[in-house]
Amino acid sequence: MVARLILILGDQLTPEIAALRAADPARDIVVMAEVRREGSYVPHHPQKIALILSAMRHFAKALSAQGWRVTYTRLNDADNSHSIEGELLRRAAETGATEVIATRPGEWRLITALETLPLPVTLVPDDRFLCSDAEFAAWAEGRKQFRMEWFYREMRRKTGLLMQGGAPVGGQWNFDHDNRKRAQPDLFRPRPPRFAPDQITQDVLEEVAAAFPDHFGTLTPFGWGVTRTDALRALEWFIDQALPRFGDEQDAMLQQDPTLSHSLLSPYLNIGLLTPMEVCTAAEAAFHSGKAPLNAVEGFIRQIIGWREYVRGIYMLHGPGYADQNALNARRPLPALYWGGKTQMNCLSHAVGQTRDLAYAHHIQRLMVTGTFALLAGISPQALHEWYLSVYIDAFEWVEAPNTIGMSQFADGGVLGSKPYAASGAYIDRMSDYCGGCRYSVSQKTGPDACPFNLLYWDFLIRHRDRFAGNPRMAQMYRTWDKMDATRQRDTLDGAARILRRLDAGQEV
């Protein structure tokens, strides 16, 4: 019987992945490949590349121990074609295989590449997600607005998580109003575990340093888990140590504490070392045993079965053109400060510096600092999309593009959100300790010392007044503007123009 090739990608490191379930270990051949194209179609953070390659090598070793025949291409192999398609064709020629089975990738560029391969390819659905593409399309059909809250409630009913019969535990679906507290510095706040690199990881680190020397981000020290055992340890730590405070601190930002009580589990979920239901079930069990409060557990579960599943549904539903949308016609190039260039804005300097060193920043740093500045300044959503996809260790296009194009930049015209996440410096001041050490004053509304967020906020609203003035969620903002005296209006717009001119000239802001 002729063997089939079973493709396993770097974000499909789950032993029960659909392609393996469809395979026969007695005759089929697993294909795994480290290729430069996957590391450089955007300049991925070196820690992200190292995480995926090391996890792939550990996973391949485990598959071989289970009796699978694995053909594995390393980054530096002399005959490496450096593309997924090239490696499949090479392995087919070597083995005589005439068919490929693959779990459907999470990025449209890879789906297209496999569908156009000159070999028969069967793409089986990725059922690690709790909502299939067909289920999401059925939910979305006929809806004028795709509100995540309604989708989330359906997912609660489907999974039974935090449910009592047909009603939510605690009598309400969402405890988000309890989860917007400013965090205080705490020297005794538990820190997430770090994992000492073993020999496999050490080898990977050396190869990544040599192969991608110019990519933004520091490679070492490297402390991410690279095995299923590591990921389970990280999950156990979060449930026991951080989940009780997660809800209270999930929107907060502190200069000296990059992780607060966040889980740091998204990289392990997104490459397959953990599954959504086991993570949510562990959190639910912590609530029922009295180890974590309901607001924390509900908020965490909502991020996974609500937001994570929802954005993937949006991405798959809208097809390969979703990331190309630019409803607000934002065209400004990405400023150098996103790549570590100097800025006098403490919040941006800190968020970008943390990203450089850790390949990590939590969702509010991404949405309300780097994302909001890009929105207000009219930066190209495609440039920002590629930056986020490049620099964050958990970024894969199915999750990153809707968060950037839709939620952060409103570039999809309101498919994902009913209004843009535009905000002045007051939000950052309320939720962080960034503003106290900044060269700009968050309390000043105009003048050379005014926080750039304050100036650009109003400039953004006025630039897009025709689009947003009729939005009931934004009408109050325009009424506030109209009540300002003409001098303040002029000074505000002049100040915003000064900042934008500096950005366009490549000058420090």
N, C-alpha and C positions, 0 to 999 in steps of 0.2 A: 504494500500500500504506500502510495507516494506521500511523503511528509508535507505538512503545511507549516508555514512560518507564523509564529505567534508573536506579534509585536508588543513589547512592553515599553512604554515611554517613562520618562523620568518623574512624571507626576502620577504614575499608575502603580505605585509600589505597594499594592494590597494583595495578599496571597489569594483572596477570593475574587479578584478582579474578573469581570465577565469574560474576557478573552481566554483566560486560563481555564475557567469553568467549561468553556466550549471546546477545549483542546484535549488531546489524548497524549499523556506523557509517554506512552509506549511508542509513538511514532512521530509526534510533532516536535518542532524545534523552536525554542524561545529565542527571539532576537532582541538584544539590547545593545544600544550604541551611544557612545559619548561623541558628539559631533560638534565641530566649531560653529556651524550655522545656528544651532540651538543656543549657543552661548553668546552669539554676537549679532543676531538679527536686530536686537537692540543691545546696547552695551550693559549687560546684566552685571549687577554688583558681584564682586569676586566671592563674597561669602555665600551668595545665592547659588552660584555655579558650583562651589565646593560642596555645599549641602547636598545638592541634587546628585552630583557625581559620586560622592562617598556613599550616599544612601543607595544609589543604584548598584554599586559594587557589593555592598553588604547584602542587598536583596538578591542579586544574582547568585551569590555564594549560598544563600539559604535555599534558593530554588534548586541549585545543583545538589545540595544535601538531601533534598526531598525526592530526588530521582529525575528531575527534569534535565533534558539536554539543552544547554544554554550556549548560544554563540554570542560572545560579548566583545564588542569593539571598544578599546580604550582610546582615550584622546590622542595619545602619541603613537598609536599603531601605524606602521609604515604604509599599509594598504587602506587606511581609513579614507573613505570618500568624503567624509565630513558633511553628509546630509542623511536624514532618515531614509529618504527615497533611495539614495545611492547604496546605503547599507542593505536595504531589503533586496535590491536587485543583485547586489554582490552575493549575498547569502543564498538567494534563489539559484544563481548560477553555480555556486559551490555544491549545493545539496541536491539539486534537481527538483526542489519544491516548486509548485506551480500555483500556489494559492496563499493568500495572507489573511489571517484573522487578527483584528485589532479592536480594542475597546475604543469607542468613538472619542477622539481627542476633544479637549476643552478649548481649542482655538481654531477659528475658521481657516486660518492659513494652512494648518496641518490636516484638517478635514479635506480641504481642496487638494492638497498634495497627495494624499492617499487615494482619493477618488479618481485622480488622473494618472495613477501609477499604471504602467503597462503590464500589470498582473491583475488577476481577479482578486479583489479585496472585499472582505466582509467586515463591515463595521457594526459591532454589537453595542447596544446602548450601555452607557455607564450607569449602572444601577446602584453605585455607591451613593448617589444623590437620592433624596427622599421623594422628590417630585420629578417625574419623568418629563421629557420634552412634550409628549402628547398630553399629559395631565395639565401642564402649565398652559399650553395652547388652548385647551378646553376651558380652563378657568378664565383666560384672558378674552376669549371670544365674546364679542358684543359689548365689552366694557369700554366706556369713554375714558375712564381713568384706571390705571393699574395701581391701586393703593396697596402698599405693602401690608398695612394693618389687616385688611380683609383677607389677603392671602395667608398671612401668619395665623389667623384664627382657623382657617381651613387646615393648615398644617398641624395645629394643636389638636384639632379633632381627629385628623388622620392618624397621628402618632400616639395620641392618648397622653402626651406629656403634660403634666400639671393639670390634669382634668379630673373632675369628679362627676362621673356620668357624662352628661352633655354640657356641664358648666365648668368654667375655669376655677381652679383652686384659688381661694381667697376672694371670690366674687367679682373679680375684674380681670380682663385680659392683659392689661399693660400697666406696669408700675413705674413707667419712665419718669413720672413727676417726682419720684423719690430718688432718682439717680442723677441729679444734676448739682452735686455739692462740690464746693471747692476743697481740695485736699490740703492738708497741712504736712509740712516736712516731718518725717518720722524715721529716726535712725534705726528703729527696731522693726520697721516694716519688712516682712520676709522678702528675700530676693529669689528670683527663679533659679532653678538649678542650671549649672553649666556642665558640659560633658568634655572630659579630657580627650583630645584626639588620639585614636589608636593608630596602628601602623598604616592601615588602609587610608584613614583620613589624612595622616601626615603625608603620604605619597600624593594624594589628591591635591593637598595644599601646595606642594612644590610644583606640581604640573600646572595648576591654575595660575600660580604666580608667574610662571614662564610663558604661558599661552595667552594670558589676557592682562598684560602689564599696564595698559593704559586705561583700564576701566575704572570709573569713579567708585571709590570705596576702599576701606582698609580690609585686608584679608585676615590679619591676625591681630589680637588673639581670637581664635575661633572656638566657640563653645556650644554650638548647636548639636542636638542629638541627631544621629544618623541611622538609627535602627528602631524597629518596633519596640524593643525593650526600653530604649531611651525615651521614646515618645510616651509610653505608658507611665514611666517614672515622672515625666513632666506633667502628665495629666493628674497623677496622684498628688503631686506637689500642689498644683493649682487648686484642686478640690479641697485639700486639707488646710492650706496655708493662705491662699489669696481670695478664693471665692467669697468668703464671708464679707469682705470689704469691696468686692468688685463693683457692686451696684453703686455704692456711695461715691466711688472714685472714678467711674468709667469715663466721665467727660472732663476730668481734671488734668492739669499739666503742671509739672514741677521741673525746674531746671536741673536739680541734682538727683532726680529720680525718674529715669526714662521709662520704667515699666510700671510703677505704682502697683496696682493689684490686677493688672491685665494677665491673661492666661499665657500668651506667647505660644498658643497651640495651633494657630492658623497655618504655619509652615508644615506642620505634621499632618494636619487635615488635608491640606491642598496637594501634598505629594502622596498621600495615601497611607501613611503610617498609622493614622487614627481614622476612625469612621465617625460620621456625625451622630449616629444614634448612641454609640457607646459613650461618647463625650456628654451628650445631653442626659443620658440615663444616669451617669455618675453624678451630674449636678443635681438632678431631681432627687436622687437618693440622699444627697447631703441635706436637702431641705427636709425631707420626711424624717430624717434621723435627728433633726435639730441642729445640724452643724453649720447651716448657712441660711440667712433670711430669704423670704420669698422675693423681695425686690431684686436681690442679687441674682438668684437662680433664674427668675423669669427673664431678667434682662439679658443674661448670658444665653439662655436657650433661644430667646428671640433673635439674637445675632446669628445663630446657626440655622435653625429650621425656618426662621423668618427671613432675615436679610440675605444670608448666604444663598439659600435656595431661590429666593426671589430674583436676585441680580443675575444668577445663572439662567433663570427662565427668561428674563428680558433679553440677555445676550443671544441665547439660542433662538428665541422667537423672531428677533429682528434681523438676523442674518449677518453676513460678512460686511455689510456696509455700515453697521451701527457705529463703529469707531470713527468713521469718516465724517460724521455729522458736525455741523457748526452753525447752529441756529442763530447765535448772536453775532456771527460774522467776526469773531475775534481772530486777529491776524498777527499780533505782536510776537516776535520770537521769544523763546524762553531766555530770561536774563541769566547772566553768568552766575548770579548768586545761588541759583539752584544747583550749580556744579561746584559750589564751595567758594565762589567769588565773594569779595568783601561786601558786607552790608552793615549799616548802622541800626537796622531793625533787629532787636534782640530776639524776638520770637522766631523770625525766619532764620537768623544765624544759628540759633540753638536747634531748631527742628532739622535743618539741613546738616549741621554738624553731627547730630545724633544719627541721622540716616547714613551718613558717610561711615561712621565708626561701627554701627551695629546692624546695618541693613534693616533697621526697624524704626518705626514711629507709630504710635497708636492712632486710632481712627480720627480723633479730634485734632491731633496735630496735622494729619493729612487733609482733613476736610476744612477746618476752620483757620489754619495758618497757611500752609503752602497752597492749598486749594483756593481759599477765599482770596488771597492776594492775586493769584493768577486770574480769577474771575473778575475782580475789580479792575485789574490792569489791562484786561482785554488780551491776555496771552492766548496764543493758539491752543485750542483744546487738544489737538493732535500732538503738539510738542509736549504738553503736560502729560498726556496719556503715555507717550513713549518714555518720559522721565519716570513716572510712577512704575511702569512696567519694568524699567531697568533697575531701579534702586532698592526695591523692597523685596525681602526674602520670601514673602508669601504671595507675590504678585504673579498671577497668571491671567491671560486676557479675559477669560470668561467672568472673572470676579473683578478685575481691575478696570476694564473698560466701562461697564455700567456705572461703577462708583465714580469714575472720573468724568466721562462724557455726559452721563445723566445726572447723578446727584451733585457732584462738585461744580461742574461748569455749565449746567443747563443747556448743553450743546445739542441734546436730543429734542429740544423745544418743549419739554414738559412731559415726555413719555413716562419718565421715572419719578419725577417730583413735580409738585404743583406750583412751586416757586423756587427761585434761585437762592442758594445759601449765601446771600450777601449780608455782611455784618461789618460794623465799625470796630474800632479797637476796644470798645467797651466790653464786648464778649470775651476777648482774650484776657483782658484785665480781670474780669469776673471769675474766670475759670483757671487762672494760672498765676504764677509769680514772675512772669516774663517782663511785665511792664516796668517794674520798679528799677530794674537795672538797664533801662533803654535810654539811648541818647535822645529819643523823641519823648514827648509828653502825651500820654493818652488822654489827659484832661483838656488839652488844648485842641480847639476845633479848627483854627486857622493859623496861618503864620508859618515861618520856617521851622519851628520846633513842634508843630502839630504832628501827631501820629499819622503816617501815610494812610493807614486804614481809614481814618476819619475822613480824610479828604477824598480818597478814591471811592469810598462808599457812596457819597452823594454824586460824584461824577458818573459812576456806573448807573445809578438810578436815573439821572437826567439823560444820559446817552440813550437809554432804553425805555424812556417814558412811554412812547407810543405802544410798546409791547406790554408793559407791566402796570400802567396806570389803572387799567380796568380790572386787575387781579384783586379780588376782595381781601386777600391776605397781605397786600402791599399798599392798599389805599391810604392807610394811616401815615405811612412814610412820606407819601407825596403831599398829604395835607400839612405835615410838619415842615416840609421844604417850602411850601407856598406861604407859610406864616413867617418865615425868616425875612429879615430886612434885606434890601437889595445889596447892601454893602457886604454883608456876610455871605450871601449867595455868590457874589463876584469873587470875594477872597477865597472862598472854598474851591471854586472851579479853577481859579488862577493857580492855587496851590497844587491841585491835582495835575494840571497841565505841566507845571514845573517838574513834578515827580516823573511823569510819563516822558517828558523830554530827556531827563537824565537816563531813564531806562533805555530809550531809543539811541542815545549817544554812547551807551555802554559804560556810563558813569556810576559810581557808587551811590546808592540810595540809603 
